[in-house]
Each structure stands twice: as C-alpha cells, then as structure tokens.
Amino acid sequence: MTAAPPKSALMVVDMQGGALDGAWDVPGVVGRIAGMVDRARTHNVPVVWVRHSSSQMPIDSADWQIVPGLTPASGEHIIEKRYSDSFDDTNLGQVLSDLGVSKLVVTGAQSDACVLSTIFGGFARGYNVELVADGHTTSDKSAYGAPPPDQVIEFINNVWRYRSAPDRKATVITADAFTG
C-alpha cells in the first residue's frame, strides 16, 4: 500500500496594498495567484490567506486591504499576523492541523521578507513547502544595496530549490504547474 500524497493548502501571503506598493510585476503576480486560487477552489484545496498589520499597514487602512483581483471566499481562513513568519504568534499551525495539511504551496509578498520567513518557518515546523517561482514579488530595495527585484526573486527561488531536510521536501514550481 502506498502512502497518500500530502494534503496541500495554497497560502497567499500579504497580497495587500501596502506590501505591494512599488513591487515588481504586480499585475502579473496577482493574475497568476488569482488563477491558482480558482484552481484550488475547483479541486477543494484549502486557500489560506495571510494578512499583515503594522504601524505602516494599520488594520482597516487601504494599505492593509487585500488587493483587488484577490478575494477570500466565505469560509476561507484569514490569518492575521504582525511578524514576518506567518506562524509566529498566529493560529496558522492550528488551522493547518485542523485542515489536515502537510504541504504548503506559498505565494505572496514580500519575497525577501514575509514569504522567505514563512517558507523557512513552515519547513522548520515539518511541512513540505512548495514556493511558486512566479507567484511572489518584492519591491525595489536597490537603493539600500540589494539587487533589483527580479534578481532577488530568482535568488530566493534558487535558495529554495536546493533546500533539503529529513522527511520533507522543499520544491519550486511555476503557477501554471499548480493544478489544485
């Protein structure tokens, strides 16, 4: 008897006005995530939304709102967070446990902050984690010495592609490869 494949959840991290201000390829990333959300819903894959709040993105402000084109459906979980790792000081672990999830498919913003912290946080907590290579974005921080956003995104994809640990997988896929 072969083991059942891991149950997946699609995670949409911080796709909010304030997190996407000045980010790279926002229309493309939003469109690809929207397509993935539709496929997840069609195949009964849970969609888990993560929403960040801070002094720069206060609750109920325009910057805090999830961007147009991405709308949580009734009954989908919205995790409210204040730290980069979506697991820190939230009920995300309990939500995923209740859903029977063992594999996270991660999209969102900012690639080099909350997305990166969340994929490492999930992996360290024992989840298989699939990063969607063309489903995350970040803003241009080259004025602070960082590479341009497209290079930051590719670097993170490559770092994740070669991550390994016992009894779990870190993989990178494209949005089109996600079938739900």
C-alpha angles and dihedrals in degrees: 000000000000123000118256115253115261114273109246134213124194110228120202107194123201099328088165134136095253095046092050097046104126093355123150121264095349096167091050094046093046090049094049093047091047089054091050091049090052092050092046091053092047090054096040093248108153116248113211117193122203121201124189126211128190140141087282092047106034119188113274093014121126089250090055095054121101107250124260112270092043115075126167112232123229109281096021114125120250113197114205113209142175101188133063096251108071089215097056112104093344137104093243094115091052092046092051091046091050089051092049091238122164100161127059122201103199130204133156148073146345100027095196096042125027097011092049093045092048097050091049090043092052093045092050088051091056103264125136103238127204115190115205103227095205095031101077134064144183140193127257109272096165090118085068095049100270122130119256114287097258090055092047089052092049091047092053091047089053094046090052095044090064100042116118140175138161116285097000140075135225110199139166123219136168122247090249090057091060106095097172 
